[in-house]
Amino acid sequence: MIDRREFLKMMALCGVYGAFNRATGKLLAATAAPPKRQPAKSIIEIWVWGGPSHLETFDPKPSATKLYNGGYGDIATNVQGIRISEFLPKLAQQADKYSIIRSMCHGTNGHETATYLMQTGRMPGDGITYPAIGAVMAMLKSSEYKGKLPPYIALTTNKGRFSENGFLSDRFKPLATGSNPNNPQFLVDGFVSPGGLDKAHLSRRAKYAEELDSFTRAITSCRELREFEQAQNAAQAVLNGDDAKAFDLNLESPAMRDRYGRTRFGQCCLAARRLVEMNVPYITINAQGWDTHKKHFESMQKLGPEFDQGLSALLEDLSEKKLLDTTLIWCTGEFGRTPKVDYQEPWNGGRNHYCSCFSTMVAGGGFAGGRVLGKSSENGEFPIERPVSPVDLLWSIYELAGIDPAAPLPNPRNLDLTILPKSGGNNRIKELYREQV
């Protein structure tokens, strides 16, 4: 039997032991490996359709001759040592939020083939049309995405180079919004009230139609009628719910719309931010006008400021709203433009297709800011450090989105296919990851 003094001794020792355990637990917790970063929830792809020149965007060559740089130079950014084209002064002040790949390269100068390669990581010709990254993301993220908007949305057109859902179901093809978000009303087919009717008017119409439809109410055993009714209810839920408000840019203040720029591209960037707020998994902005075979620098006088304002506002706005860490952005074209300017007729200072060296920008969603990967030659004609292929880039995007690029890719022929080629992960761009995955 334990006397009172022994009991108190034991209790004191238990207290010391418990305190020791708690302190040790805290120490172990503090020194343990940090938890893995959460994967990117949304991806914004800024597809610079036609191919942007790296010399007038993220890899200027001020020391080259006018034959290469057209007489244009570079400017400092807010990250010491990183300089970009003078066409992008606003993006220069956001360089801490993105990183640049200056050594992208592949082997095809044709729009269609290069687009397919950059979107799928594969060359065509094996009898299989693979889905683009957006369609794959839409499929793999659909189980966790609870929104009523489609999981893959293109602002404002599809790329048109190939069927982006490939062999996947049409459910995973992009919804191309059409219309122009810079118009007084952004009219997205299927997501705006017909004829501009308000919700109350639409609800009354739906109620009257339901009351008149005695046939559907009477036939309860028909599967097709039940599915049709479910589709009607889903459509009403979209029109009457909050999801469709993502396309109503008039809900933004005039100052915010001005911040992005009152251009098609600028307002597409604003719409993309609103779609991120609705947790849409994959959003593409297909920016057109960059296939500058003729009068390249005259085109850049218009394209540069629009691109600069829209993209810089998107980066800054997402950062301010604490959304950049969970939103991955990648910005590229199918290739670049020839470093050497063609001043002859009929090009008159044009740049042609060029796959041997071009630049890509990445930001958010696990990518670090303020870094540069790779290096191009003196005139930007070929990579001299760390060449990066389309598979390297896509592998990293999938990985930071929480998807194993070597995982099986479901297909209707039950072939042994993976999301990306099995050997593709050896050279992923891990130098640009903010932290270990």
VENSULLIN-V673987 format. One record per residue. RES is the residue in one letter. PSI is psi in degrees with one decimal (NA if undefined). OMEGA is omega in whole degrees, -180 to 180 (999 if undefined). Layout:
# VENSULLIN-V673987
<<RES/PSI/OMEGA> <RES/PSI/OMEGA>>
This chain:
# VENSULLIN-V673987
<<M/134.3/-176> <I/128.4/179> <D/176.2/-173> <R/-39.7/-177> <R/-43.3/179> <E/-40.4/180> <F/-45.7/180> <L/-35.8/177> <K/-45.5/-179> <M/-41.5/179> <M/-39.7/178> <A/-43.7/179> <L/-39.3/177> <C/-40.5/179> <G/-43.2/178> <V/-42.7/-180> <Y/-42.5/179> <G/-43.0/179> <A/-39.9/178> <F/-44.2/179> <N/-42.3/180> <R/-43.6/179> <A/-42.0/179> <T/-41.0/178> <G/-42.5/179> <K/-40.5/179> <L/-45.4/179> <L/-40.5/179> <A/-37.7/-178> <A/-30.9/-176> <T/-8.1/180> <A/159.9/178> <A/137.1/-180> <P/153.1/179> <P/151.8/-180> <K/146.6/179> <R/143.1/176> <Q/137.8/-180> <P/158.3/178> <A/134.3/180> <K/-37.5/-179> <S/151.8/176> <I/131.7/172> <I/118.5/176> <E/119.9/175> <I/100.5/-174> <W/108.2/-177> <V/86.3/-168> <W/120.6/179> <G/-26.3/176> <G/109.1/178> <P/148.6/174> <S/128.4/178> <H/-27.0/-179> <L/-26.5/179> <E/13.4/176> <T/-90.1/-168> <F/5.0/179> <D/63.3/-178> <P/156.5/-180> <K/73.4/-175> <P/-24.3/-179> <S/-7.0/177> <A/171.8/179> <T/170.8/180> <K/-22.7/178> <L/-22.3/179> <Y/-45.9/-174> <N/-0.9/177> <G/11.2/-179> <G/4.2/-179> <Y/152.9/-175> <G/-156.3/-178> <D/170.1/177> <I/155.8/177> <A/153.2/175> <T/-177.9/178> <N/8.5/173> <V/120.9/-177> <Q/131.9/177> <G/-13.5/179> <I/124.9/178> <R/141.6/179> <I/-178.6/-174> <S/147.0/176> <E/-13.0/176> <F/-11.6/-172> <L/59.7/-177> <P/-33.8/180> <K/-40.6/177> <L/-28.1/177> <A/-29.8/-180> <Q/1.6/178> <Q/14.6/-173> <A/-20.8/177> <D/-10.4/-177> <K/-9.4/-179> <Y/165.1/174> <S/159.1/-174> <I/134.8/169> <I/118.2/-177> <R/13.3/-175> <S/29.6/175> <M/142.8/179> <C/151.3/170> <H/-164.5/-168> <G/21.5/-178> <T/133.7/-178> <N/9.4/178> <G/136.2/-177> <H/-51.9/-173> <E/-49.2/-177> <T/-41.8/-179> <A/-38.2/177> <T/-46.3/179> <Y/-43.4/-179> <L/-44.4/-179> <M/-25.2/-177> <Q/-26.2/-176> <T/-19.9/-176> <G/11.8/-177> <R/152.8/171> <M/144.9/176> <P/167.1/173> <G/-2.0/-179> <D/11.5/178> <G/3.7/-180> <I/130.9/173> <T/104.0/-179> <Y/152.9/177> <P/150.0/175> <A/163.1/-178> <I/-36.4/180> <G/-42.0/180> <A/-39.7/178> <V/-43.8/178> <M/-42.5/180> <A/-40.5/180> <M/-48.4/-173> <L/-23.9/-180> <K/-5.6/-173> <S/-29.7/-178> <S/-30.4/-180> <E/-12.4/-180> <Y/122.9/-175> <K/2.9/-178> <G/166.1/179> <K/-13.7/175> <L/154.4/177> <P/150.7/-177> <P/-10.3/-179> <Y/114.5/-175> <I/132.4/179> <A/126.7/177> <L/112.6/-3> <T/-3.2/-179> <T/162.7/168> <N/166.7/178> <K/-35.1/176> <G/1.5/-178> <R/-29.9/177> <F/169.5/180> <S/108.6/-169> <E/-24.3/177> <N/-4.8/176> <G/-127.1/-180> <F/2.7/177> <L/165.1/179> <S/152.2/176> <D/-15.1/177> <R/-20.4/-175> <F/9.8/173> <K/155.8/-177> <P/142.0/167> <L/112.5/176> <A/117.8/-173> <T/-28.7/-172> <G/-167.7/178> <S/-175.6/180> <N/115.9/-177> <P/-10.1/177> <N/-3.4/176> <N/163.5/177> <P/-34.9/174> <Q/128.9/179> <F/98.6/-172> <L/95.6/179> <V/115.7/-175> <D/126.4/179> <G/-8.7/-178> <F/14.4/172> <V/151.6/-179> <S/130.9/179> <P/131.3/178> <G/11.4/179> <G/21.6/-179> <L/147.2/179> <D/172.1/-175> <K/-39.9/-178> <A/-43.3/180> <H/-43.1/179> <L/-40.5/180> <S/-41.0/178> <R/-43.6/179> <R/-45.1/-179> <A/-39.5/-180> <K/-44.4/179> <Y/-41.8/-180> <A/-39.3/179> <E/-40.2/180> <E/-35.5/-179> <L/-23.5/-174> <D/67.4/180> <S/-27.6/-178> <F/-49.4/-178> <T/-38.3/-180> <R/-33.4/-177> <A/-35.8/-177> <I/95.3/-175> <T/-10.7/-174> <S/-2.2/-176> <C/116.0/-178> <R/-40.8/-178> <E/-40.8/179> <L/-38.1/179> <R/-40.7/178> <E/-37.8/178> <F/-41.7/180> <E/-40.5/178> <Q/-40.5/178> <A/-40.1/177> <Q/-43.9/-179> <N/-38.6/178> <A/-40.2/179> <A/-41.9/178> <Q/-37.6/180> <A/-35.5/178> <V/-48.9/-177> <L/-34.0/-176> <N/-8.5/-178> <G/-172.5/-177> <D/-18.4/-175> <D/-44.4/-177> <A/-16.7/178> <K/-16.7/178> <A/-29.1/-178> <F/-4.1/-179> <D/88.2/-177> <L/-13.4/177> <N/-10.9/174> <L/-14.3/175> <E/153.7/178> <S/151.3/175> <P/-36.3/180> <A/-39.6/179> <M/-40.0/178> <R/-39.0/177> <D/-35.2/-179> <R/-39.9/179> <Y/-17.7/-177> <G/130.2/-179> <R/63.1/177> <T/165.1/178> <R/-48.1/-178> <F/-45.9/-179> <G/-43.3/-179> <Q/-25.6/171> <C/-39.9/178> <C/-40.4/177> <L/-43.9/178> <A/-37.8/178> <A/-42.2/178> <R/-40.0/178> <R/-34.9/177> <L/-34.1/174> <V/-40.6/179> <E/-22.0/175> <M/7.7/176> <N/23.8/176> <V/128.1/-174> <P/-40.6/-173> <Y/126.0/-178> <I/128.4/177> <T/133.9/168> <I/111.8/179> <N/94.9/-176> <A/119.5/-175> <Q/168.7/174> <G/3.0/-172> <W/6.8/179> <D/71.3/-164> <T/68.3/177> <H/-33.5/-177> <K/142.4/174> <K/55.0/-176> <H/-46.3/-174> <F/-31.3/173> <E/-39.9/177> <S/-39.4/-179> <M/-25.5/178> <Q/-28.3/177> <K/-47.5/-175> <L/-41.6/-176> <G/-54.9/-180> <P/-37.2/179> <E/-46.9/179> <F/-45.6/-178> <D/-46.8/-177> <Q/-46.6/-177> <G/-47.6/-176> <L/-38.8/178> <S/-39.1/178> <A/-39.7/179> <L/-46.9/180> <L/-46.9/-177> <E/-41.6/-178> <D/-45.4/178> <L/-39.0/179> <S/-44.9/180> <E/-34.1/-179> <K/8.2/178> <K/33.9/-180> <L/-10.4/-174> <L/-35.3/-179> <D/-27.0/-179> <T/4.4/179> <T/116.5/179> <L/131.8/178> <I/132.2/169> <W/139.4/-172> <C/118.7/-178> <T/176.6/169> <G/-175.4/180> <E/-22.9/174> <F/-167.7/178> <G/-154.0/178> <R/154.4/-178> <T/130.2/177> <P/-34.8/179> <K/125.3/-178> <V/138.2/177> <D/103.0/-177> <Y/-0.2/-178> <Q/161.3/171> <E/144.1/0> <P/11.5/-171> <W/-35.3/173> <N/52.8/180> <G/38.9/-179> <G/165.6/172> <R/137.1/-176> <N/-177.8/-177> <H/142.4/-179> <Y/113.4/-177> <C/-8.5/-172> <S/-20.0/178> <C/126.3/176> <F/177.2/-174> <S/152.5/175> <T/143.2/176> <M/138.0/176> <V/149.8/-179> <A/155.8/172> <G/-177.9/172> <G/26.5/-179> <G/-15.0/173> <F/142.6/177> <A/164.0/172> <G/162.3/173> <G/27.9/180> <R/157.0/174> <V/132.2/178> <L/131.9/178> <G/168.9/-179> <K/140.9/177> <S/166.7/-178> <S/175.9/-173> <E/-38.4/-180> <N/9.5/178> <G/26.1/-173> <E/-23.7/179> <F/156.6/178> <P/139.5/174> <I/-8.2/175> <E/133.7/169> <R/65.3/175> <P/142.1/-179> <V/128.3/-179> <S/166.7/175> <P/-38.4/180> <V/-39.5/178> <D/-45.5/-179> <L/-51.0/-178> <L/-38.8/180> <W/-44.3/-178> <S/-38.8/179> <I/-47.7/177> <Y/-46.3/-175> <E/-43.6/-179> <L/-16.1/174> <A/4.3/177> <G/20.6/-178> <I/133.4/178> <D/112.6/-177> <P/-16.6/179> <A/2.7/-179> <A/157.0/178> <P/145.0/177> <L/109.3/-179> <P/141.4/180> <N/153.2/-173> <P/-17.6/-179> <R/4.4/179> <N/37.9/177> <L/159.1/180> <D/80.2/-177> <L/149.4/174> <T/163.4/-177> <I/-46.3/173> <L/161.6/178> <P/140.1/-170> <K/-30.5/-177> <S/9.7/-170> <G/-14.9/-172> <G/0.2/-174> <N/-21.4/-173> <N/26.8/-179> <R/159.0/-169> <I/56.6/-175> <K/-18.9/177> <E/-21.1/-179> <L/0.1/177> <Y/138.0/179> <R/-34.9/178> <E/168.6/-178> <Q/138.2/179> <V/NA/999>>
